[in-house]
Amino acid sequence: MTSNANAAWLARAREVLVGGVNSPVRAFGGVGGDPILMVRGRGSRMWDVDGREYIDYIGSWGPLILGHGDPEARAALIAAAEAGTSFGATSPLEIEMAEMVRSFFPGCERVRMVNSGTEATMSAIRLARGFTGRDRVLKFEGCYHGHGDPFLVKAGSGLATLGISDSRGVPAATAAATLVAPFNALEAVETIFARHGSEIAGVIVEPVAGNMGTVAPEPGFLEGLRRLCTAHGALLIFDEVMTGFRVAPGGAQERFGVTPDLTTLGKIIGGGLPVGAYGGRREIMDQVSPSGPVYQAGTLSGNPLAMATGLATLRRLREPGFYERLEAVSARLARGLLRAAADLGVPAVLNRVGSMMTLFFTGEPVRDFASAKRSDTARFAAFFHGLLRRGVHLPPSQFEALFVSAAHSEADIEATIAAARGALGDLRQSG
């Protein structure tokens, strides 16, 4: 039930913000009910406008791998703000960040900082077209790469939550230049290349899908994309905005041993501040202005606040045992959720890669967008609200990943599993 304070803020929001939100999935369209306004975060927790406390598994949709308000990241942000919030000129922090990105992602020989993941993917597609002289792009059903025109064809995430397969306002010519294949369906990709190989500028993929819920690549899928792109002169683009630094220090390309031509990044590299980046081989990136003819610019690109906070975050990831502990805590949560569902007789599967995971309410494996959509979204909505009442905040959509952070303690995990048992018990009783 919405509190008086929350209801008052929502009424104000709906007067001035489109739909009362600044991003669609925040509107609770996939789970029903009224969204909850948050005012504070610390460690693994968030607090709403009424002071209620929640164990948070949204993590600002992935960036907060250290949790809310990490002391070192916060100190770096304060120091940067005191020195100057924006210069309109290159600062040493931008150079340090590019060097840091390259140290984690050796394939990013050159890097360009931008302000969001969407900006990074849009820029990477333009660069692929400029470099190859081709117009067509291949993406995968259910993969979301931001709200750029070429990507809103059979996208996942918010579009899936809202039940929209395409967005109005996308020119027909742009949609026609976007080819789509099912995720994990290498044979379909081979067929598309056989027909259109000489027209395809690039293939863009979430190497671990996170916007149809978490879906891992099947053995040979990413390797097959690499082979096809190389054979046909197309560029392979890994959208690691979500998976970068999340599923491994060097992202999915390190975890699965496949190096793309271009990589897009965001989220964690800003430590919670608006940021994005794209990078790749030197000869490709040198086509970007001012070195080359592919134009891209941004007034706040490389903003010192984001650079400083991101650098402090990335330095923490190098601490011995960081990823081993994060993996162990994530695995414990996954085991607990699956065991609770099994004990209570609720059909469910859980997909996990590193510290991102999704519990799907279905009795069949989830390997692509079609199988994800067969999940029981009504049951997920009831589960979501059951957890919320018990002080656990998941992403409000069946088609999103939850994120574990370094701030989540063993006690947090046990409390979450206990809350899940209660919510699943409610489901069984309600039928």
Summary of the structure (lengths in Angstrom):
residues: 431
radius of gyration: 21.1
end to end distance: 21.8
largest distance: 64.0
contacts: 1540
relative contact order: 0.16
helix: 44%
strand: 17%
